[in-house]
Amino acid sequence: MAIKHFEFNNQKLYIQGTPIDRLAQRVGSTPFYFYDRHLIGKRIAEIKDKLSKNFCLHYAVKANPMPALICFLSRLVDGFDVASAGELQLALDSGMAAENISFAGPGKTDAELRQAVAAGILVNVESLNEMYRISQIGLDANVQPRVALRLNPDFEMKQSGMKMGGGAKPFGIDSELLPSVVEVALKLGINIEGVHIFSGSQSLQASSIIHAQQQSVALLCKMKRYFTSDLKTINLGGGFGIPYFENDMEIDLDELSAGLNECGEKIKNEFQNSKIVLELGRFLVGEAGVYIAKVIDKKKSRGKTFLVLDGGMNHHLAASGNLGQVIKRNFPVVIANKAFLKEKEIVSIVGPLCTPLDTLGSDVEVSVCEIGDYVAIFQSGAYGLTASPQDFLGHPIIKEVLI
Ligand SMILES: *Cc1c(COP(=O)(O)O)cnc(C)c1O
């Protein structure tokens, strides 16, 4: 699966014509992450090609906030969604217009709201308290805040890795409270220019995403009369997943886009002046990133073979299964400079940390390898380094490169 996106030559992983050992020399140290800009560009072109012109494509910065990557993406997507003032700065630094940046998150501080209001970006307000605060901040700064309401819908996305809406959630305002919230906004003189619904993520089932989006559309239509002015932005979230594990199927992009395009038509019929936004994170960058580490020891313990790498969960918490995975399964992994040898062995791949949690692969079959070889972990372009406890045990900070 994931590995198929990359080129191999003489057993070696090549990245745009450069063999992995040469790339490691040019980076200067292991471990490191690399992100392949061609793969990211291809993925974005593919989605844009399949989705109707009714949709704008945004990137959720938290999936991978590497500054060079954000600059690269700023020319390919229509907007950025940020979740902190730090991400806001990255988005603005990239040259993305403030108009096309939105800010979601359940715990925005006054300081962050002040920065967002001054920048002129769209703030997805997630509670009544936040509405009062942003109103006051707007008054103090003498700037009209740009506000969208993040709604917590009354349904969830089935068959998704992460449920972000439905039931009791810290995210957004319960949809049934919309009428009273609109009343408060009116009193405060706040114009609600957008709606945001993010029901779930990491779904590989096109039908589940479509079903959730149909419910979002129905909810919006039902609530239409509460929006006092024309809605400028309808942000439907995203939730497109990528296959991490054996037997995970890739999402069917044809089926998905056909279903979404129908939703887009329905929205356009009801809300002629709205732009419809899909915000994707991992689907845009996840498959284009690889974590590379070096084998520093190979040992046997009571019949089991261990490859000990120079990095582990401190750089790649997700691959260790400790970032919200219920059953620990292996990310796709190869020996990057001896990918497909006939001689194979079953190994456990561990990092240098003194904890059994630091396991990046359990009982995986790989080519027989030696100390000094490179291990590549695929599907690592999203929720990698910045979602990992890099300081844990005090190893050096590692590099990320955009190729
Ligand atoms: C995290 C997040 C995303 C991106 O999720 P992916 O699973 O990476 O696609 C999109 N929207 C919001 C509001 C988020 O919090």
The ligand as an ORCA input file, in Angstrom:
! r2SCAN-3c Opt
* xyz 0 1
  C      -7.526     17.818     13.118
  C      -8.564     18.493     12.365
  C      -8.677     18.292     10.986
  C      -7.786     17.350     10.214
  O      -8.016     16.022     10.509
  P      -7.358     14.880      9.599
  O      -7.772     13.611     10.237
  O      -5.871     15.068      9.654
  O      -7.859     15.061      8.224
  C      -9.653     18.983     10.310
  N     -10.474     19.832     10.966
  C     -10.388     20.060     12.289
  C     -11.319     21.006     12.933
  C      -9.450     19.399     13.030
  O      -9.378     19.597     14.348
*
